[in-house]
Amino acid sequence: MNIGIVGLGLIGGSLALDLRSLGYQVLGVSRRESTCQRAIERRIVDDASVNLSLLAAADVVFICTPLDLIIPTIEQLIPHLSPQTIITDVGSVKSPIVTEAVKIWPNFIGGHPMAGTAESGIDAAQSNLFVGKPYVLTPVENSTPELIKIVGEIVRSLQAKFYLCRPEEHDKAVAWISHLPVMISASLISACLSETEMNVLELAQNLASSGFRDTSRVGGGNPELGVLMATYNQEQLLRSLFSYRQTLDQLITHIQQEDWSSLADILQKTQQARPQFLAAKDL
């Protein structure tokens, strides 16, 4: 089977590395010629080009571009593909992408590997990035069993934890555990910067350690990605933000009223609940 990958960054490059090691013929496309050459030099792909025509021989194509480029990329790909070619993506929002994609390419199935690092680019690509990590496929009513089977087998070959759900279910869930944390983390950093006493702000920066590092990490990431997830998952992100705001207001009220018992109840519940979100993961 020939596999095409559009976008040779961390996710696309890591997919290419693993799939090539499994015996697939991997063809990569990037906007930059230098990235193509680097991918070939590192033996991440069998061949690479800045031209989508390279993927005419692909049986399955993974779109590993930013969210706003997924649909335009599919549209540009269509003239080069046979009707049997399967297209999937790795975007962190599914409903709007899947809705548009299946209109122009019925042989499309949405996908989202829940894996990554703080690094980016072709040199960040690494083997076994997806091992033990969730990888979600989001079929729709017209998705054929064969389509789900073929892409599902590729996902399983990566030793990822394979999940199936509807696109809208995915977006609601990811809003809670991925998109909301980015906004909360960013708001934490922003709130700290609102400190008007410069000596206090400087002291806070000097004293910041593991607690601040862990809770601020995703808020200090790529701003473009944060804006894209908010743009494409606006409804579900707002839903989770409003709920978070209500919870935060409850905490403020308990502290203002010195209701330490109610505060303790909340903290006890969150302590007990956290492992349920991190089962079989690094706590």
CORCORGI-V434062 format. One record per pair of residues at least 6 apart in sequence whose ideal C-beta (glycine too) atoms are under 8 Angstrom apart, sorted by sequence separation. I is the first residue (numbers start at 1). GAP is how many residues later the second one is. D is the distance in whole Angstrom. If there is no record, write none. Layout:
[[I | GAP | D] [I | GAP | D]]
This chain:
[[6 | 6 | 7] [20 | 6 | 4] [30 | 6 | 5] [39 | 6 | 5] [48 | 6 | 7] [55 | 6 | 6] [81 | 6 | 8] [91 | 6 | 5] [102 | 6 | 5] [156 | 6 | 5] [195 | 6 | 4] [253 | 6 | 8] [254 | 6 | 8] [5 | 7 | 5] [19 | 7 | 5] [29 | 7 | 8] [40 | 7 | 7] [47 | 7 | 7] [63 | 7 | 5] [101 | 7 | 4] [117 | 7 | 6] [155 | 7 | 5] [230 | 7 | 6] [8 | 8 | 7] [28 | 8 | 7] [40 | 8 | 5] [65 | 8 | 6] [89 | 8 | 6] [139 | 8 | 7] [165 | 8 | 8] [193 | 8 | 7] [229 | 8 | 7] [254 | 8 | 5] [255 | 8 | 7] [275 | 8 | 7] [30 | 9 | 7] [39 | 9 | 5] [101 | 9 | 7] [117 | 9 | 8] [139 | 9 | 5] [192 | 9 | 7] [195 | 9 | 7] [254 | 9 | 4] [274 | 9 | 8] [5 | 10 | 6] [16 | 10 | 5] [63 | 10 | 5] [77 | 10 | 7] [98 | 10 | 7] [152 | 10 | 6] [5 | 11 | 5] [28 | 11 | 5] [37 | 11 | 8] [63 | 11 | 7] [137 | 11 | 7] [16 | 12 | 6] [36 | 12 | 4] [89 | 12 | 7] [98 | 12 | 4] [117 | 12 | 8] [152 | 12 | 8] [192 | 12 | 6] [251 | 12 | 7] [254 | 12 | 7] [35 | 13 | 8] [36 | 13 | 6] [74 | 13 | 6] [97 | 13 | 6] [116 | 13 | 8] [36 | 14 | 6] [87 | 14 | 7] [115 | 14 | 5] [137 | 14 | 6] [115 | 15 | 5] [137 | 15 | 6] [251 | 15 | 7] [3 | 16 | 5] [12 | 16 | 7] [28 | 16 | 7] [61 | 16 | 7] [94 | 16 | 5] [148 | 16 | 7] [250 | 16 | 7] [28 | 17 | 4] [33 | 17 | 6] [113 | 17 | 5] [26 | 18 | 8] [27 | 18 | 6] [30 | 18 | 7] [32 | 18 | 7] [87 | 18 | 5] [94 | 18 | 7] [115 | 18 | 4] [137 | 18 | 7] [26 | 19 | 5] [27 | 19 | 7] [28 | 19 | 7] [29 | 19 | 7] [31 | 19 | 6] [70 | 19 | 5] [89 | 19 | 8] [91 | 19 | 7] [114 | 19 | 6] [8 | 20 | 5] [26 | 20 | 5] [27 | 20 | 5] [28 | 20 | 4] [29 | 20 | 6] [30 | 20 | 6] [61 | 20 | 7] [87 | 20 | 6] [88 | 20 | 7] [92 | 20 | 6] [113 | 20 | 6] [114 | 20 | 4] [115 | 20 | 8] [135 | 20 | 5] [3 | 21 | 5] [5 | 21 | 7] [8 | 21 | 8] [25 | 21 | 5] [27 | 21 | 7] [28 | 21 | 8] [29 | 21 | 7] [52 | 21 | 8] [70 | 21 | 6] [86 | 21 | 5] [87 | 21 | 5] [88 | 21 | 5] [89 | 21 | 6] [90 | 21 | 6] [91 | 21 | 6] [113 | 21 | 8] [114 | 21 | 7] [2 | 22 | 7] [3 | 22 | 7] [4 | 22 | 8] [5 | 22 | 7] [6 | 22 | 8] [7 | 22 | 8] [8 | 22 | 4] [27 | 22 | 8] [29 | 22 | 7] [55 | 22 | 7] [85 | 22 | 7] [86 | 22 | 8] [87 | 22 | 8] [88 | 22 | 7] [89 | 22 | 6] [90 | 22 | 6] [113 | 22 | 5] [114 | 22 | 7] [1 | 23 | 6] [2 | 23 | 5] [3 | 23 | 5] [4 | 23 | 5] [5 | 23 | 5] [6 | 23 | 5] [7 | 23 | 7] [16 | 23 | 7] [20 | 23 | 7] [29 | 23 | 6] [58 | 23 | 7] [84 | 23 | 7] [86 | 23 | 7] [88 | 23 | 5] [90 | 23 | 6] [112 | 23 | 7] [113 | 23 | 8] [135 | 23 | 7] [1 | 24 | 7] [2 | 24 | 8] [3 | 24 | 7] [4 | 24 | 8] [5 | 24 | 7] [6 | 24 | 8] [20 | 24 | 7] [52 | 24 | 6] [56 | 24 | 5] [61 | 24 | 6] [63 | 24 | 7] [67 | 24 | 5] [83 | 24 | 7] [111 | 24 | 7] [112 | 24 | 5] [2 | 25 | 6] [4 | 25 | 7] [20 | 25 | 7] [29 | 25 | 6] [52 | 25 | 5] [55 | 25 | 6] [56 | 25 | 7] [59 | 25 | 8] [60 | 25 | 7] [61 | 25 | 7] [63 | 25 | 7] [64 | 25 | 8] [67 | 25 | 7] [111 | 25 | 7] [135 | 25 | 4] [137 | 25 | 7] [139 | 25 | 7] [13 | 26 | 7] [20 | 26 | 7] [29 | 26 | 6] [55 | 26 | 7] [56 | 26 | 8] [59 | 26 | 6] [60 | 26 | 5] [61 | 26 | 5] [62 | 26 | 6] [63 | 26 | 4] [64 | 26 | 5] [67 | 26 | 6] [71 | 26 | 7] [78 | 26 | 7] [111 | 26 | 5] [112 | 26 | 7] [134 | 26 | 7] [135 | 26 | 7] [137 | 26 | 7] [138 | 26 | 8] [140 | 26 | 7] [8 | 27 | 5] [17 | 27 | 5] [27 | 27 | 5] [53 | 27 | 5] [58 | 27 | 6] [59 | 27 | 7] [60 | 27 | 8] [61 | 27 | 7] [62 | 27 | 7] [63 | 27 | 7] [70 | 27 | 5] [74 | 27 | 6] [78 | 27 | 7] [110 | 27 | 7] [111 | 27 | 7] [131 | 27 | 7] [132 | 27 | 7] [133 | 27 | 5] [134 | 27 | 5] [135 | 27 | 6] [136 | 27 | 5] [137 | 27 | 6] [138 | 27 | 6] [140 | 27 | 7] [188 | 27 | 6] [189 | 27 | 5] [8 | 28 | 7] [16 | 28 | 5] [27 | 28 | 6] [52 | 28 | 5] [60 | 28 | 7] [62 | 28 | 6] [63 | 28 | 8] [109 | 28 | 6] [110 | 28 | 4] [130 | 28 | 4] [131 | 28 | 4] [132 | 28 | 7] [133 | 28 | 7] [135 | 28 | 7] [136 | 28 | 7] [138 | 28 | 6] [188 | 28 | 6] [16 | 29 | 5] [71 | 29 | 5] [75 | 29 | 6] [109 | 29 | 7] [110 | 29 | 8] [130 | 29 | 7] [131 | 29 | 7] [132 | 29 | 7] [134 | 29 | 6] [136 | 29 | 6] [138 | 29 | 4] [27 | 30 | 7] [67 | 30 | 7] [71 | 30 | 6] [74 | 30 | 6] [109 | 30 | 6] [130 | 30 | 4] [185 | 30 | 6] [189 | 30 | 5] [8 | 31 | 5] [13 | 31 | 5] [27 | 31 | 6] [70 | 31 | 7] [74 | 31 | 6] [128 | 31 | 8] [138 | 31 | 8] [185 | 31 | 5] [188 | 31 | 6] [189 | 31 | 6] [138 | 32 | 5] [185 | 32 | 7] [187 | 32 | 7] [71 | 33 | 8] [185 | 33 | 5] [186 | 33 | 4] [74 | 34 | 7] [109 | 34 | 6] [136 | 34 | 6] [185 | 34 | 3] [186 | 34 | 8] [184 | 35 | 7] [185 | 35 | 7] [8 | 36 | 7] [106 | 36 | 7] [182 | 36 | 5] [183 | 36 | 8] [8 | 37 | 7] [181 | 37 | 5] [182 | 37 | 6] [102 | 38 | 6] [109 | 38 | 5] [109 | 39 | 7] [182 | 39 | 7] [5 | 40 | 7] [8 | 40 | 7] [98 | 40 | 6] [102 | 40 | 7] [107 | 40 | 6] [111 | 40 | 7] [186 | 40 | 7] [98 | 42 | 6] [109 | 42 | 6] [183 | 43 | 8] [94 | 44 | 5] [111 | 44 | 7] [182 | 44 | 5] [113 | 45 | 8] [115 | 45 | 8] [6 | 46 | 7] [15 | 47 | 6] [113 | 47 | 7] [182 | 47 | 7] [183 | 47 | 7] [6 | 49 | 7] [15 | 49 | 7] [62 | 49 | 8] [88 | 49 | 8] [4 | 50 | 7] [12 | 50 | 7] [179 | 50 | 5] [4 | 51 | 4] [178 | 51 | 8] [179 | 51 | 7] [12 | 52 | 3] [11 | 53 | 5] [4 | 54 | 3] [179 | 54 | 6] [183 | 54 | 7] [2 | 55 | 5] [3 | 55 | 6] [6 | 55 | 7] [9 | 55 | 7] [2 | 56 | 5] [3 | 56 | 7] [4 | 56 | 7] [5 | 56 | 7] [6 | 56 | 7] [7 | 56 | 7] [8 | 56 | 7] [2 | 57 | 5] [3 | 57 | 5] [4 | 57 | 4] [5 | 57 | 5] [6 | 57 | 5] [7 | 57 | 4] [110 | 57 | 6] [179 | 57 | 8] [180 | 57 | 7] [1 | 58 | 5] [2 | 58 | 8] [3 | 58 | 7] [4 | 58 | 7] [6 | 58 | 6] [7 | 58 | 4] [112 | 58 | 7] [175 | 58 | 6] [179 | 58 | 5] [183 | 58 | 6] [1 | 59 | 7] [3 | 59 | 7] [5 | 59 | 6] [6 | 59 | 6] [174 | 59 | 7] [110 | 60 | 8] [180 | 60 | 4] [184 | 60 | 7] [86 | 61 | 6] [175 | 61 | 4] [179 | 61 | 7] [180 | 61 | 6] [112 | 62 | 7] [171 | 62 | 5] [174 | 62 | 8] [175 | 62 | 5] [88 | 63 | 5] [86 | 64 | 6] [114 | 64 | 8] [172 | 64 | 5] [175 | 64 | 7] [176 | 64 | 5] [180 | 64 | 6] [86 | 65 | 6] [171 | 65 | 5] [175 | 65 | 5] [6 | 67 | 6] [172 | 67 | 7] [99 | 68 | 8] [98 | 69 | 5] [97 | 70 | 8] [6 | 71 | 7] [95 | 72 | 4] [94 | 73 | 4] [95 | 73 | 5] [94 | 74 | 8] [15 | 75 | 8] [95 | 75 | 8] [94 | 76 | 5] [95 | 76 | 5] [94 | 77 | 6] [12 | 78 | 8] [44 | 78 | 7] [93 | 78 | 6] [11 | 79 | 5] [42 | 80 | 7] [44 | 81 | 6] [93 | 81 | 7] [92 | 82 | 6] [39 | 83 | 6] [42 | 83 | 7] [38 | 84 | 5] [38 | 85 | 7] [35 | 86 | 8] [92 | 86 | 6] [35 | 87 | 5] [92 | 87 | 8] [60 | 90 | 7] [60 | 91 | 7] [30 | 92 | 8] [60 | 94 | 7] [15 | 98 | 8] [118 | 99 | 8] [177 | 100 | 7] [14 | 101 | 8] [11 | 102 | 7] [120 | 102 | 7] [118 | 103 | 7] [11 | 104 | 8] [11 | 105 | 7] [10 | 106 | 6] [21 | 106 | 7] [10 | 107 | 6] [17 | 108 | 6] [10 | 109 | 6] [13 | 109 | 5] [16 | 109 | 7] [17 | 109 | 7] [18 | 109 | 6] [10 | 110 | 5] [17 | 110 | 5] [18 | 110 | 7] [9 | 111 | 6] [10 | 111 | 7] [13 | 111 | 7] [14 | 111 | 5] [18 | 111 | 7] [9 | 112 | 6] [13 | 112 | 3] [14 | 112 | 6] [18 | 112 | 7] [9 | 113 | 7] [12 | 113 | 8] [14 | 113 | 7] [8 | 114 | 5] [10 | 114 | 4] [9 | 115 | 7] [10 | 115 | 6] [14 | 115 | 4] [15 | 115 | 8] [9 | 116 | 8] [14 | 116 | 7] [8 | 117 | 8] [11 | 118 | 8] [10 | 119 | 8] [19 | 135 | 7] [22 | 135 | 5] [93 | 135 | 8] [97 | 135 | 7] [93 | 136 | 6] [96 | 136 | 6] [92 | 137 | 6] [19 | 138 | 8] [19 | 139 | 8] [93 | 139 | 4] [18 | 140 | 6] [93 | 140 | 4] [91 | 141 | 8] [92 | 141 | 8] [15 | 143 | 8] [132 | 148 | 8] [3 | 151 | 8] [66 | 158 | 7] [66 | 159 | 7] [68 | 160 | 6] [67 | 161 | 5] [66 | 162 | 6] [67 | 162 | 7] [68 | 163 | 8] [67 | 164 | 8] [68 | 164 | 8] [67 | 165 | 5]]
